Each structure stands twice: as C-alpha cells, then as structure tokens.
Amino acid sequence: MAARLKQQYPRENNGVGVVPYHEHLVSNARLGLLVLLGTVAFVSLIACAIQGLPISVLVGNQEIDLTSNGGGL
C-alpha cells in the first residue's frame, strides 16, 4: 500500500509509511513490557514454590499437629 501511494504521489510522500496499530502502540515500550512479564513470571514461580513447602519448614522444623483432636486418641 505504501509503495502504491509513493508511486501515485511522489512529491507529497516523503518517507511516510503505514505501520500496524499494534506496532505503533508497543514499539517504544516493548522492552519494558518484556521485563515486566519476566518479573511477574519469576515472582509467580517463587510463590508457587513457597506454597508447596511444608509449613514446618517455614516456621523452623517444628512438628505442627494440624488434626482436629490435637494429636490425642
């Protein structure tokens, strides 16, 4: 499309081109968005790893009885 416009209007078309709207929106922020995406993924990975740890590891290797009767018979 840009080539056709340049051919039809050689004087008026001084290097003006057609850029997709998405490219126009994120071209200046692409690196920042990728860094943000990486940071969110890393924090989510850490949160999932911490969620998988036993509670006793988090409080210092203490035995914690989570049963309703307090460990009794």
N, C-alpha and C positions, 0 to 999 in steps of 0.2 A: 504494500500500500504506500509506504514512504517513497519507494523508488518511482512509482507511478506519479505521485504528487510532484516529486522533484522534476520529472520529465515534463509534466504539464505546466508547471510554474517555476521555471529555473531561477528567475530573479527574486521572487518572493520567498523561496525555500532556501534559507541559509543554514543548513545543518539541523533543521528541526526534524525530529523523528517521532515515531509512535512507540511508546513504552507501555507494556501491560500495567494495569492499575495496581495489581498486587506488587509488582516490582517497584513501582513508584512509591508505594506506601512503606515498604520494609527495606528498601535499599540502604538507607543510612543507619538503620537500627539492626541490621541482620546480625552483626557480631554480638551486640548486647543481648539480643533475644536468644542466641545460641548459648551464651554464658549463663543466662537466667535459666534456660531449660536444663543445662548440665547441673547447675546448683540445685534445682528442685529435685532432679533425679537422684543426686547424691544424698541429699537430706532425707528423701523418702527411703532410700536404701538403708541408711543408718537407722531410721525409725523402725523399719521392718526388722532389722537385725536385733535391735534392743527389745522389741516386742516379743521376739522369740526366746529371749533369755529367761531362765527361771527367776522367780522373784528372789529366791535365796541368794543368788549370785549378786543381785543388785544391792541387797542390804548387808552383805558381808558374810556369806557362807553360814548363815544360821538356819537351823531347821525351823520351818514355819508349818504349823498344822492348820490346814485350811478346811478340815472337816467340821461338820456342824456340832459334833459332840465333844470337841476339844481333845480328841485322841483317846478318850476313855472307852471302855467296853460298853 
